[in-house]
Amino acid sequence: MQKALVLSVGGSEEPLIYSIERFKPDFIYFLHSKDTRKSVDIILNNFDYDSSQYRLKELKNPESLEESFSKSREIMEFLMNDYEIHINFTGGTKPMGAGLVLASIGEKCSFSYVGSNKGSGGRDKNGVGVVLSGFEEIKNQKDPYEVYAVVEFSRGMDFFNKYQFTAAKSNFKSASEKLEDEHLRELANLYVDLVELYDVWDKFDNKINKKTLNSYLENHILKKINDSENIKNTIEKESPKFLSQLEDNIEFLKLKISRKGLIEENDVKYYLPDLLNNASRRIEEGKYDDAVARLYRATELIAQTGLANEGFIELSRLRDHKIFRIPLEAIENCDNKEAVEYIKGLDDYWYAKKGVVKLALSKSFEFLGYLGCQYAKDYLDDNKLKDMVSKRNDSLLAHGLNPFSKDDAENLFEGVLKYAIGVFPEIEKYMEMAKFPKFKE
């Protein structure tokens, strides 16, 4: 690829002539003011560049950082697809140089200015003025955005906050690969691990790398943070609430997931706040049909949580296969005759196999209503919510072609949450504990 040199032009031509001689560009772009236009001609008179090999960009106000940045961006847009760009910010006013650098950092440019090879002895005005002829030296500079992977960190955090975990992981990995600083590379690698965990959690899995999520989060990620003062201080400074939310997540996951990752009867209710949070994240993303699918499942889980609370879940199937079935033995031993008669009046009961019965959503709520659960009775009388739940069957992710709107999803969320509180009164507390942390925006 051909090389382009961008020069900010002031009143001293020698350093820029020196830069052109050393860099030997195929194309030159001059950023100048009305007063330094004549310096461009003096510089060009020292070379054989024709008019197709250079361009000029004039600033109306060389004291304006905003205009310097804007005009420099125009230069970058002209060059970036066809040239390997080198920025020399030696000449011009301070706003010119600053604007040129700001417009080009993060764009894979190289940077330099012309300094003195004799320190202060190579400058006029007692060592604080311009470089004297014959004492010039190119001082190469690194792009701080590249050195500190500023773009990759920023994008990675932004994608993480938006639950775009694949993109977040890609950016943090790119940061790790380019970083030379050991502490920053360690931070980038930690963020890769962090993203992987929340990606797994967001997909309803309870394990990562053969470890339960709470164990991995506490003993791998949080331990790494606490073991590194630099990492801990960086996170606390940039995102003050991040670590406390991680700790809340660990405590929530300990409640939801048993030590061996199996599901126990008391764990069931903690799947409900987790599922509602997942639906909330989908609404936040604008994925309303995905949210509604989760809210439909949450409605089923409300009933299943109620059945578990009442002792009507077959534990071995729940523990070993993560499925909900009602043991016929529990029905036979139930002293609520009305509830027993309701179940025995269903085809589901008479065609039950292997000693268990499976109830559909509405029948589960009806059974809970017979058992005296007020939230179930309220649900059965709530035609508006039942209509919204039924509307899910006509959605694109079920049996129809109708998309859900934001209002549809939010209204259904509020309706489902109301009945979730009925079966699990403290659910909002645990929803807060289970919220994914966010980097400071």
ABEGO torsion letter per residue (X at the ends): XBBBBBBBBBABAAAAAAAAAAAGBABBBBBBBAAAAAAAAAAAAABABBAAABBBBBBABAABAAAAAAAAAAAAAAAAAABBBBBBAABEBAAAAAAAAAAABGAGBBBBBBBBAAEAAABBGGGABBBBBGABBBBBBBBAAAAAGAAAAAAAAAAAAAGBAAAAAAAAAAAAAABABAAAAAAAAAAAAAAAAAAAAAAGBABBGGBBAAAAAAAAAAAAAAABAAAAAAAAAABAAAAAAAAAAAAAAAAABBAAGBBBAAAAAAAAAAAAAAAAAAAAAGBAAAAAAAAAAAAAAAAAAAAAAAGABBAAAAAAAGBBBBBAAAAAABABAAAAAAAAABAAAAABBGGBBBBBAAAAAAAAAAAGBAAAAAAAABAAAAAAAAAAAABAABABABBBBAAAAAAAAAAAAAAAAAABAAAAAAAAAABBBBBBX
